[in-house]
Amino acid sequence: MMKNTMRNLISGLIAILLMASACQAEKGNFAYIEGRFHGDTKGIKINLSKVVNGKTLAVSNCTPGNEGRFGFTCPINESGIYVINVIKNGGIYSRDVGLNRFFLEKGTTIDLDLWGDKYELRETNNHKNEWLTELNTLMDTVFTYSHGQFFSFSTYEEFFPLLPEYVANNQQFQKRINTGDKDFDELLTLMAETDINSASLKFVQSMRKKHPKRGDYPDYYDVIREQKAPVSPRMFELPTGFDYILSYARFAVKELPEQPAWGRSVHKYIELTNNEVFKGHIALYFLKRKQAYNPQYLEFKEDMTPYLITDYLKDEARKHDLSIRQFAKGTKAFNFVGTDTEGKEHSLYDYKGSLIYVDVWATWCGPCTQEIPHLEKLEKKFHGKKVKFISYSLDKPRDLKKWQAYVNKHNMSGLQLVGDKGFGSDIAQDYAISSIPRFMLFDQDMKIISVNAPRPSSGKVIEDLINSHL
């Protein structure tokens, strides 16, 4: 009897130890983040994203609780860079430049204080996050300058004199990197270099009140052109890896002695990219921007298909192909309604019987306003013919007076309309418009000709398309 009791007791203890061991092993497969959001929590969510193919993909979100407390328990199959963003009323917090970056691996714990535009690392058991925090802090001011009108209205006259010091500080940081993990050191060095290069290019590629001539550029832009082409496959482990690949391609094309013909710049972006997989991701990016299933799309798709060399690229292209067939030529147009400068509503269907060319734009969009003179010339060419020109603004309701003033100041012709929800307006939602300018052409029976029609600046290309349907 005693032997059986002892045997059962020992078996029970072993079972408890095995269960504890299993629980500990399971716990070790996760990373743990906890923190406190400082500020008004109304309309606030905290997003946790991981890096996939050089971009961020949201994997979890939470709403701050009492005293702004929030937390994540994140399963870790593969260690890597994650990003925390503050989401306010559906959009990323206005001054968030994506620098809340952390390295998560199995067992990592992080405790932080979080504001809308910065964070403070309170405690972590993974010293790699201390290095990342140093880099995030180092780049914060640079990113605020460089990332366009959403953060700073500074001009090159303010930014360029500061750039050499920013570059020097960044390079000094790279020289000091020594975490004891060579693989992470390589990744962190690549991230630091990409940060300063990306900031430099973002500045000259974003909308500004004044733009520099090539002779105004600091010497570091020559260094970027000659030495900093993205080639490492590890670019896809960085949250803005693909963004830099694309920015560099645009920069390289702009540096050419002769600019490519209209509609051929994408081919040049690909040609000047030195990594075959990167070429494929550029091809996919521009393929996804086309929302009309028409002969022009099919021709472009045929050009891009040879670059889609991985299963991921092929699958994404197929999904996109299926998603846009609803916009095929000849299908019935989605109606939309907008308000003119006098407050009167107009709908697309009001103008049945005319060919309709629609310009979707906004006053804050530089490429949009650059098309306006070309649009006016196009309207004059078709004056007296059954062609209706509609300009539909996605300016937000709070900017209504600004839009009205812009239309009046520039004496804009055609029918000028504005939506009631910016990019949330029906026209943007129904036609999957995520970037502007966008031009669309509808026939006299309110059927789609193209929801991604040539721009007015294409000249004869758009003129021939309109004439062919009159």
matplotlib code that plots the C-alpha trace (Angstrom):
import matplotlib.pyplot as plt

x = [0.0, 2.8, 4.7, 1.7, 1.1, 4.7, 4.6, 1.4, 3.0, 6.1, 4.1, 2.0, 5.1, 6.6, 3.3, 3.3, 6.9, 6.2, 3.2, 5.2, 7.9, 5.4, 3.8, 7.2, 8.1, 4.8, 5.4, 8.8, 7.2, 5.7, 6.9, 5.2, 4.6, 2.9, 2.7, 0.8, -0.6, -0.3, -3.0, -6.7, -7.7, -10.9, -10.9, -7.5, -6.3, -2.8, -1.6, 1.1, 2.6, 5.3, 7.5, 6.5, 8.3, 9.7, 6.3, 4.3, 1.4, -0.9, -1.2, -3.0, -4.6, -6.0, -7.8, -6.1, -7.8, -7.7, -5.0, -4.1, -2.8, -2.4, -0.5, 0.2, 1.1, 2.6, 3.4, 6.9, 7.5, 10.4, 12.2, 12.2, 11.3, 7.8, 6.2, 3.7, 1.5, -1.1, -4.3, -6.7, -10.2, -9.1, -5.9, -2.3, -1.7, -0.7, 2.9, 3.7, 6.7, 6.9, 9.8, 8.3, 10.3, 11.2, 13.0, 10.9, 12.1, 10.8, 10.7, 11.2, 9.5, 9.0, 7.5, 7.1, 5.4, 3.8, 2.6, 1.1, 4.5, 7.1, 7.8, 10.1, 11.5, 11.1, 12.4, 13.2, 15.0, 16.4, 19.2, 18.7, 15.7, 17.9, 20.0, 16.9, 15.5, 18.8, 18.4, 14.7, 15.5, 18.4, 16.2, 13.2, 14.0, 15.3, 12.1, 10.0, 11.8, 11.8, 8.4, 6.5, 3.6, 2.1, 4.9, 6.8, 6.4, 10.2, 12.0, 15.3, 16.8, 16.2, 16.9, 20.0, 22.3, 21.4, 21.8, 25.6, 25.4, 22.5, 24.6, 27.7, 25.7, 24.1, 27.4, 28.9, 26.1, 26.7, 30.4, 29.5, 27.0, 28.1, 25.2, 27.1, 24.8, 26.4, 23.2, 21.3, 24.3, 24.1, 20.4, 20.7, 23.5, 21.3, 18.4, 20.5, 21.9, 18.5, 16.9, 19.3, 19.1, 15.3, 15.0, 17.2, 15.2, 11.8, 12.5, 13.1, 10.3, 7.6, 5.4, 7.1, 6.5, 9.9, 11.8, 15.6, 17.4, 20.0, 22.8, 21.4, 21.7, 24.3, 27.1, 25.5, 22.9, 25.9, 26.9, 23.4, 23.4, 26.8, 27.0, 23.6, 21.5, 19.5, 20.7, 20.6, 17.7, 17.5, 15.9, 12.6, 13.2, 12.9, 9.5, 10.3, 12.6, 10.3, 9.6, 13.3, 13.7, 11.0, 12.3, 15.8, 14.4, 12.5, 15.7, 17.8, 15.3, 15.2, 19.0, 19.0, 20.1, 16.9, 13.6, 11.6, 8.6, 5.2, 4.1, 7.6, 9.0, 7.9, 10.0, 13.0, 12.4, 12.7, 15.7, 17.7, 17.0, 19.8, 17.9, 15.6, 13.2, 13.0, 12.2, 9.2, 7.9, 8.1, 6.2, 3.6, 3.3, 2.5, 0.3, -1.9, -2.3, -4.2, -7.9, -9.4, -9.5, -9.0, -6.6, -4.1, -4.1, -3.7, -0.8, 0.9, 0.3, 2.0, 5.0, 5.2, 4.6, 8.2, 9.3, 6.9, 9.4, 8.2, 5.1, 4.1, 4.4, 2.4, -0.3, -0.7, -0.9, -3.6, -5.7, -5.4, -6.4, -9.6, -10.4, -10.6, -12.7, -15.7, -14.3, -14.1, -14.8, -18.5, -19.7, -22.2, -20.6, -21.2, -23.0, -21.6, -22.8, -20.8, -21.6, -20.7, -19.3, -22.9, -23.9, -26.0, -25.7, -24.8, -24.6, -22.7, -26.0, -27.3, -25.1, -26.2, -25.9, -22.5, -19.1, -17.8, -14.1, -13.7, -10.6, -10.4, -8.0, -7.4, -6.0, -3.1, -2.0, 0.9, 0.7, -3.1, -2.7, 0.1, -2.5, -5.0, -3.5, -3.4, -7.0, -8.1, -6.4, -8.1, -11.5, -10.9, -10.1, -13.5, -15.5, -18.9, -18.8, -20.8, -18.0, -18.6, -15.6, -16.0, -13.4, -14.2, -12.2, -11.3, -10.5, -11.9, -15.1, -13.1, -11.2, -14.4, -13.6, -10.1, -11.3, -13.9, -11.2, -8.8, -11.5, -12.4, -8.8, -7.8, -11.1, -11.4, -13.6, -15.8, -18.1, -16.3, -17.6, -16.4, -17.2, -18.3, -15.8, -12.4, -11.1, -14.2, -16.4, -18.4, -16.4, -13.2, -14.7, -16.6, -13.7, -11.0, -9.2, -6.3, -4.1, -4.6, -4.8, -7.1, -8.9, -11.9, -13.8, -17.5, -19.5, -22.9, -24.8, -23.0, -20.8, -17.1, -14.5, -11.7, -11.5, -7.7, -7.8, -4.7, -3.9, -4.6, -0.8, -0.6, -1.7, -2.6, -3.1, -6.2, -7.4, -7.5, -9.2, -12.0, -12.4, -12.7, -15.8, -17.5]
y = [0.0, 2.4, 1.6, 2.3, 5.6, 6.6, 5.6, 7.6, 10.6, 10.5, 10.1, 13.1, 15.2, 14.2, 15.1, 18.5, 19.1, 18.1, 20.4, 23.3, 22.6, 22.6, 25.8, 27.4, 26.2, 27.6, 30.9, 31.0, 31.0, 34.5, 38.1, 40.4, 44.1, 46.3, 50.0, 53.1, 55.6, 59.2, 61.5, 61.5, 57.9, 58.8, 57.2, 55.7, 52.2, 50.8, 48.7, 46.1, 45.3, 43.0, 43.4, 41.4, 42.0, 45.3, 46.7, 46.5, 44.2, 44.7, 41.6, 42.9, 46.0, 47.0, 49.9, 51.6, 50.7, 52.4, 55.0, 54.3, 50.8, 48.5, 45.2, 42.5, 38.8, 38.1, 34.6, 34.5, 32.0, 34.0, 36.9, 40.3, 43.9, 45.0, 48.5, 50.0, 52.8, 54.9, 54.9, 57.8, 57.6, 55.1, 56.8, 56.8, 59.6, 62.8, 63.0, 59.3, 58.7, 55.0, 55.0, 52.9, 50.0, 47.0, 43.6, 40.7, 37.2, 34.4, 35.5, 39.2, 41.5, 45.2, 47.9, 51.4, 54.8, 55.8, 59.2, 60.0, 60.8, 59.2, 56.5, 55.9, 52.5, 51.8, 48.2, 45.3, 42.0, 42.2, 44.8, 44.9, 47.1, 49.6, 49.9, 50.2, 52.9, 54.8, 54.7, 55.6, 58.6, 59.6, 59.6, 61.2, 64.8, 63.9, 62.0, 64.9, 67.2, 64.7, 63.1, 65.8, 68.1, 65.7, 66.5, 69.6, 72.4, 73.0, 73.7, 72.5, 75.8, 74.7, 71.0, 70.8, 72.7, 70.2, 67.1, 66.7, 66.6, 64.1, 61.9, 62.1, 61.2, 58.3, 57.0, 57.3, 55.2, 52.6, 52.3, 51.8, 48.9, 45.9, 43.9, 40.6, 39.2, 39.5, 38.8, 41.6, 43.9, 43.5, 44.2, 47.2, 48.7, 48.2, 49.9, 52.9, 53.4, 53.0, 55.5, 58.3, 57.5, 57.2, 60.5, 62.3, 61.0, 61.5, 65.1, 65.9, 63.6, 65.0, 68.1, 71.4, 75.1, 75.4, 72.7, 72.7, 72.6, 69.8, 72.2, 72.9, 69.3, 68.5, 66.1, 63.2, 62.8, 61.9, 59.3, 57.9, 57.7, 56.1, 53.9, 53.3, 51.4, 48.9, 45.3, 43.3, 40.8, 41.9, 45.1, 43.1, 42.8, 46.5, 48.3, 50.8, 48.5, 48.5, 52.2, 52.9, 50.6, 52.5, 55.9, 55.0, 53.9, 57.2, 59.1, 57.1, 57.8, 61.5, 61.6, 60.3, 62.9, 62.3, 61.5, 58.5, 59.1, 59.4, 56.0, 54.4, 55.5, 52.3, 50.3, 52.5, 52.1, 48.3, 48.6, 50.6, 48.3, 45.8, 43.0, 40.6, 40.1, 43.9, 44.4, 42.0, 43.9, 47.2, 45.6, 44.4, 47.8, 49.5, 46.7, 47.1, 50.8, 50.1, 49.7, 49.3, 45.9, 47.1, 46.6, 49.1, 47.1, 43.8, 45.2, 46.6, 43.3, 41.4, 43.7, 43.2, 39.4, 38.4, 40.2, 38.3, 35.5, 34.3, 32.5, 35.4, 37.9, 35.7, 35.1, 38.8, 39.7, 37.0, 38.3, 41.9, 40.7, 39.1, 42.1, 44.7, 42.8, 44.7, 47.8, 46.2, 48.3, 48.3, 47.6, 50.0, 52.9, 53.4, 56.6, 59.3, 62.6, 65.8, 69.4, 72.4, 75.8, 77.0, 74.1, 72.3, 68.6, 66.9, 63.2, 61.4, 60.1, 63.6, 63.8, 60.7, 61.3, 62.9, 61.4, 62.2, 62.8, 62.9, 64.3, 63.2, 65.6, 67.8, 71.3, 69.9, 67.4, 68.8, 66.3, 67.1, 70.8, 70.4, 68.6, 71.6, 73.7, 70.5, 69.8, 73.3, 72.9, 69.5, 71.1, 73.8, 71.2, 69.5, 72.7, 72.4, 68.6, 66.2, 65.8, 66.8, 67.6, 67.0, 67.8, 66.1, 67.2, 64.9, 67.8, 67.2, 69.0, 71.2, 72.5, 73.4, 77.2, 76.5, 74.5, 77.1, 79.8, 77.7, 77.1, 80.8, 82.1, 79.9, 80.4, 76.7, 75.6, 72.5, 71.2, 71.6, 69.2, 68.3, 65.2, 65.1, 62.6, 63.1, 59.6, 58.2, 59.7, 57.3, 58.0, 57.0, 54.0, 52.7, 53.1, 52.0, 55.3, 55.3, 57.9, 60.9, 62.3, 59.7, 60.3, 58.3, 58.2, 57.1, 56.7, 58.3, 55.3, 55.6, 52.6, 52.5, 53.2, 53.4, 54.1, 54.8, 56.9, 58.7, 62.1, 65.4, 65.8, 62.7, 65.0, 63.0, 59.8, 61.1, 63.1, 60.0, 58.0, 60.6, 61.0, 57.3, 57.2, 60.3]
z = [0.0, 1.0, -2.2, -4.3, -2.6, -3.1, -6.7, -7.3, -5.5, -7.6, -10.8, -9.9, -9.2, -12.6, -14.3, -12.6, -13.6, -17.2, -17.4, -15.9, -18.5, -21.3, -20.1, -19.9, -23.4, -24.7, -23.0, -24.7, -28.1, -27.6, -27.3, -24.8, -25.1, -22.5, -22.2, -21.5, -24.0, -22.9, -24.3, -25.1, -25.8, -27.6, -31.1, -30.5, -31.3, -31.0, -34.1, -34.0, -37.5, -38.7, -41.8, -44.9, -48.2, -47.1, -45.9, -42.7, -42.3, -39.3, -37.1, -34.1, -32.5, -29.2, -27.6, -24.6, -21.3, -17.9, -17.7, -21.3, -20.6, -23.6, -24.4, -26.9, -26.7, -30.1, -31.3, -32.8, -35.6, -36.9, -35.2, -36.9, -36.9, -35.7, -35.7, -33.3, -34.7, -33.0, -35.1, -34.6, -36.0, -38.7, -39.8, -38.6, -36.0, -37.9, -36.7, -36.6, -38.9, -38.4, -36.0, -33.2, -34.4, -32.2, -32.6, -31.4, -30.9, -28.7, -25.1, -25.7, -23.2, -23.7, -21.4, -22.9, -22.7, -25.9, -27.3, -30.7, -32.2, -30.0, -27.3, -24.4, -23.7, -20.0, -19.8, -22.1, -21.6, -25.2, -25.5, -29.3, -28.7, -26.8, -30.0, -32.1, -29.8, -30.2, -34.0, -33.8, -31.7, -34.0, -37.1, -35.5, -36.4, -39.8, -40.7, -39.5, -42.0, -44.8, -44.9, -46.7, -45.9, -43.3, -40.9, -42.0, -44.6, -44.6, -47.9, -49.2, -48.0, -44.4, -44.8, -47.1, -44.7, -41.9, -44.0, -43.7, -39.9, -40.0, -42.4, -40.1, -37.0, -38.8, -40.0, -36.5, -35.2, -37.8, -36.8, -33.2, -33.8, -31.8, -30.2, -30.1, -32.7, -36.2, -38.0, -36.2, -36.5, -40.3, -40.3, -38.0, -40.2, -43.3, -41.5, -40.4, -43.9, -45.5, -43.1, -44.0, -47.7, -47.7, -45.8, -48.3, -51.3, -49.6, -49.1, -52.7, -53.9, -51.7, -52.2, -51.2, -51.6, -53.3, -55.1, -55.6, -58.9, -59.4, -58.6, -55.2, -54.0, -51.3, -52.3, -50.4, -53.3, -55.5, -53.0, -53.0, -56.8, -57.1, -54.0, -52.4, -54.9, -52.9, -53.6, -50.4, -50.1, -46.5, -47.6, -47.3, -43.6, -43.1, -42.6, -45.4, -47.5, -50.6, -50.2, -50.5, -53.5, -55.3, -54.2, -55.5, -58.8, -59.2, -58.3, -60.7, -63.6, -62.8, -62.9, -66.6, -69.2, -71.1, -69.4, -70.7, -72.8, -71.2, -69.9, -70.1, -66.8, -65.1, -67.5, -66.7, -62.9, -63.5, -65.9, -63.3, -60.4, -59.7, -58.0, -60.0, -57.1, -56.5, -60.2, -59.8, -56.8, -58.7, -61.6, -59.2, -57.4, -60.7, -62.0, -58.8, -59.5, -62.7, -61.9, -65.4, -67.1, -70.6, -73.5, -72.0, -68.8, -70.6, -72.6, -69.5, -67.7, -70.6, -70.2, -66.5, -66.3, -67.1, -63.9, -61.7, -60.9, -57.4, -56.4, -54.2, -57.1, -59.4, -56.9, -56.0, -59.7, -60.2, -57.2, -58.6, -62.0, -60.6, -58.5, -61.3, -63.8, -62.3, -64.0, -67.4, -70.4, -71.2, -67.7, -66.1, -64.3, -60.6, -60.1, -57.8, -56.5, -55.8, -54.9, -57.0, -55.7, -55.2, -53.1, -55.8, -56.2, -59.5, -60.3, -63.0, -64.4, -64.9, -68.0, -69.8, -73.5, -73.3, -73.2, -69.7, -68.7, -64.9, -63.1, -59.5, -57.7, -54.6, -54.1, -51.9, -54.6, -56.6, -59.5, -59.7, -60.0, -62.6, -64.9, -64.7, -67.6, -69.8, -68.8, -69.9, -73.3, -73.7, -72.9, -75.5, -78.2, -77.6, -77.1, -78.8, -78.9, -76.7, -74.1, -70.5, -68.3, -64.5, -61.9, -58.6, -55.6, -52.7, -50.4, -46.9, -45.8, -43.5, -46.5, -48.5, -48.5, -49.5, -52.5, -53.5, -53.3, -55.4, -58.1, -58.2, -58.2, -61.1, -62.9, -63.5, -66.3, -66.6, -63.8, -60.5, -57.8, -54.3, -52.2, -48.6, -47.1, -48.9, -49.8, -48.0, -50.7, -52.9, -56.0, -54.2, -52.6, -55.7, -58.1, -55.6, -55.8, -53.3, -55.0, -57.2, -59.8, -61.4, -64.7, -65.9, -69.1, -69.5, -72.7, -73.5, -72.0, -68.7, -69.4, -68.5, -71.1, -68.6, -64.9, -65.3, -68.4, -69.8, -68.2, -70.1, -70.3, -72.5, -75.3, -78.4, -76.4, -74.6, -77.6, -79.8, -77.1, -76.7, -80.5, -81.0, -78.8, -80.2]

ax = plt.figure().add_subplot(projection="3d")
ax.plot(x, y, z, "-o")
ax.set_aspect("equal")
plt.show()
